[in-house]
């Protein structure tokens, strides 16, 4: 999630998307891999599988033994399976970092190196497992523990981590999910955990299901006990010295990275950063985490406003800061007038929402260096 001038791609590469050739990886790319990606292969652990493309892999459907959660490392089962190049349509165009094509380039280089190491035999086998709960270098299959509905089309999904481990993500970091569509083609999506950063043995993700979404079709098949593949963490957001205020502009599930950020600031009594959240949703029941936002607002340095575009409802709570419309340029200007403090603007939401917010900020004279797009 890089910062860049408007008009440039926010993907993992420095060149615009149209100029990249992710499917042509050279031997030089393999040689430039980080040292940790060049570790030798345990050839004795290589197991090739033939998955039925019309359904979820059989090993992902076995029931969960709650007494002994075992998190499977995908690399142990599919080291010799060549990664599939994503379709152009798999890229959402939102400037994700890493982009699906960045992940493909990395996976392809790792696959080539490990295939060669497998050919050389077990003499190169390392010893000792990794202590990390997850790795950004490969996917790990984790069991789904529980599903908690939030609304008719959204829920919080809880996944198990190895016993005694926690993600401990920095605010703003996210994970990447990999699934397969009905035709067996792989797809990836980024999600930011909404559980406490030090939650031991599990993490939660907030996911909205769309009627025509390819990933949503996969999520609808999830049941407790199913294993789902994750990798990470990723994310380049870093607090900036001198920022006295953060304005958080979010739409729908785009609030997820800001939940962790607000928790971190409010938990640190020495942190006096002021936080302002503008959250756009279609319905009040889409607000998440609704109770926790109200709790946050008890702190002196956090305020928020909900923008509900689907029409007025009678379900607003007493004192809840609701405006029955989409956020507009006047709302950005209002926030800018509130305090003469060094401010950074963080944006996360749908493509149209981000475009509108960037236009409003630009028209108001906010410099590119003061904007971070997740």
N, C-alpha and C positions, 0 to 999 in steps of 0.2 A: 504494500500500500504506500506507494511512493508519492511524494509531493512533486508536482511538475507544473509548468506554466499551462494555462488553458489552451486547449487545442491539441495537446500532446496526449499520447496514450499513457495510461497509468499502469500498463502491463509490466512484466518482469524484465523486458528488454528496453534498451535505450532508443531503438529505432521504432517508427510507427509500425503497427501490426501488419499492414499490407506489404512491408518490405522485408519481413522476416521469413525464413525458410526453415521451419522447425523440423521438417522431416528429413533433412540432409545433414546428418551429424558426422563429423570427420574423426579420424584417429587422434588428431590434435586435441579435439574436445575431450576425448577420454583421458589423454595424458594430463590435461589441466584439471581433472577432478580433484576436489579436496582430498587430503590424505585419508580421512576417515571413510571415504567412499571407495578407496582402493584396497580395503582390508581383504585378506584372502577368504576364499570360500570353503566352507565345510562341505566337501563334496559328498560325504556320507549322509548328509541331511537332505539331499536333493530328491524331491518327489514330484514327478510330473503327473498332472491330473487332466482329465478330459471332462470339461463341464458342459452340461446340456445348456445351450444358449437360450432355450425357451423357458427356463425356470431358474430360480436361485440355485447356486451351487449346493449340493447335498450336504457338504460339511458345514454350511452356514445354517442348516435347519435343525441341527441336533439340539435337544433341550438343554437348558442351563442347569448345571449342578450347583445350587446356591452354596453348598458347603465347600466347594473347591473351584473357584472361578479360574479358568485358564484362558489367557489371552493369546491368541495365535498370531504368530508373525507370518504374514503373507509370503515374505521372501523365502521362508523355509519350505513352502509348498510349490512355488511357481517361479523358481530361479531361472529356469530355462525357457519360460514362456515369453516370447518377444512382446514388448509393449505395443499396443495398437495406437497408431497416430490418430489424434482426435479429428473429427470433422470440423470445418470452419464454423458450422452451426453450434458446436459445443462451446465455443467462446461466447460469453455473455456480453462482451464489449464494454463492461463496466470498469475495466482497468484493474482487475484483480491482480494481486501480487502474492504468490505466484499465479500466473495464468495457466490454463490447462496445457498450453503448448510449452511453457517453461517446465512443468512437471514431466511432460513427455520427453523433452530433451534430456532431462536429468535421468529419468528412468531408462531411456535407451542407452545412455552411456554406461550406467551402472550394469545393465543387463549384458552389454558386450564384454565389459571387464570381468564380470563374474562367470560368464559362459566360458571365457578363456581360462579362468582360474580353475573351473570345474574340469576342464579338459586336461589340465596339468596334474590333477590328482590331489590326494589328501596331504601331501607334504607341506602345503601352504596353509593348513588349517589353523586358525587362531584358537586361543583358549579363553574361557570366561564369557558369560553372557553380559549384555548391556544392562546397566542398572536403570536406564531411563524408561519412564512409563510409555512414552511414544517417541518416535524419531521423525524428523522431517525428511529423512532419506528413503523411507519405505513405509508401506502400509502395514498396519497391525489390525487383525480382526478382534473386535471387542464385543462382548455379549450385551445385548439390550436387557436392562433390568426392569424398567417400568415406563409406562406412558401416562402422563397426567394431562388431560384435556384442558385447554385454556379457553377455547371457543369452538364453534362447529367446524372450523377448518385449520386450527392450530393447536399444538400441544408441546409439552416439555418432555423430551426423551432422555432418560437416564441410562448411561452406559457404565459398565464396571471397568475399573482399572486393576492391575495386579495388586495384591494385598500389600498395604503399607505404602503405596505410592500415591502421589498427587500431581496434577498437571503444573501447578504453580506458574501459570502464565503471567506475563507482564500485561498490564492494561492495554487493550488494543490488539493483542495477539489472537490468532484464530487457528482452527484446524481445517483440514480438507478431507471431505468424505468421498469415497469412491464406491459407486454402485454400477449395475448393469441394467440397461433398458430391456424391453420385451424382446428385442432382436439380438440381445447379447452384447451390444456395444457398450463399452465403458463410458461412464460420465462422472464428472467430479463437481463438487459444490463446496464453497467455503462456509463455515459456520463458526460463530464465536460462542464458546461456552458461557452460560449465565450462572453457573454454580459458583460458590465462593472459591477463590483461587487456591486455597489450601484444603479443599474438600478431599478427604482421604478415601481412596478406593472407588471413586466414581466421578463422573462429570455430567452436567446437564446441558442440552442444547435446545433452543427454542426454534421450532420449525413450523412454517405456514405451508399448508398444502393447497396447491392451485389445481383447478379442474383440468387444465390442459398441460400441466407441467410434467416434463419427463422425469425429473427427480421425485416429484410428488407421487407419481405412480409407483415408484419403488418404495417410498416411505409408507404408503398405504398398506404395503404387504408386511411391514415390520410387526413382529409380535415378541413379547418377552421371551428370551432364550435364543433369539436369532443373533448371529454374529455379523457385525457390520465393520467395514474396513475404514480406518482413520490414519492420518499421518499429520505431523506438525510438531511443534508450533511454527507458524509463520507470522510475519507482521513487522513493520519497520517503524511504527509510531514510537516516538520517544518524547518525554516531557521536555519542554524548552525553557531554559533559564530565563527569568524575567517576565514570564506570562503570569499576570495577576488574575486573569479571568479566562475561562474557557466557555465558548458558546457552542453547544452541542445541537446540531441540526439533523434530525432523524425522521425516517418514515418507516412505519411498520416494524418489521423485525430488525431493521437497521439500528434500533435502539440497543441491541445486544452488546456491541463493544463499549457503549457508554455506561452500561450498568456496572461493569467491572471498574471502569475509570472512576465513576462517582463513589463506589464503595471504597476504593483505595484512598481517595482524597479525604473522605469523611472519617475514615478510620484513623487517619494521622492527625492528631491534635495539633501538631506543629505546622500543618499545611493549611494556609489561609487562602488558597486559590478559590475564587468565586466561580460557581458553576451555574450556567443557565441552559436549560433544555427546552427546545421547541420540538414536540413530537407530533407528527402528522399520522392519522389513522383514518380508516373509512368508517368504523363503528366504535363506540365506546368499549364494547366488549373485546375489541382488538388491542386495547392498551395492555402492555406487559412491560415490567411487573407492576401492576396497578397499585397494589397495597404497598409495595416497597417504595414506589415513587412518593406516595403520601408520607411514608415514614422518613424518607430522605429530606422532604420539605420541612421537617421540624428543625433541621440544622440551619444555622444562620447564613451559611454560604451556598445554599442550593435553592434554586427556584425553577419551576417548570410551567409550561403551558401546553395543553392538549388542543390540537386542531382536528376536528371531526368533520369530514367532508360529505358523509352520507346522509346528512339531514339531522335535525334536532331530535333528541330522544328524552324520555323522562327518567332515564336511569342514571343521570348525573348525580353524584354524591354531593352532600352539603359542603360548600367551600371548594369544590374541585374546580381548578382553573381551566375551563373549557371555552373554546371559541368554535362556533358551528360553521366552519369554512376551512378552505385550504390556507396554509401560510402564504403570505405575499410579501412583496418588497417592503411594504409599510411595517411589517413585523420585524424584519431585519433592521430597518432604520430605527425602529423604536428601541431595540436592544442596543444598538450602537450609541444611542443618546443617553442611555441609563447611567453609564459610568465612564469617566475618563481614565480608564485603566488599559495597560498593555493587554491586548486580547488576541486570542487565537481561535479560529473558527474551524470546527471539526464537522464533516459532512458524511452521512452514511444513509443510504436509502435506495429507492428504485432509480433507474436511469433518468426518467423524466424529473423526479424530485431533485436529484443531484444537479441536473442541468439548470433547473429553475433557481436553486439556491446559489450556484456559482454565478449565474447571471445577476441575481439580486446583489450579491456581495461585490461583484465587479462594478456594477452601476453605482454602488454606494462608496466606491473608492477604496475598498479593502485590497491590500496588496497580495499577490500570489504567495509570498513567503508566510503570510499570516493565515493561510488556508491549508488544511490537511484533509484529503479525501480518502476514506477507508474503502 
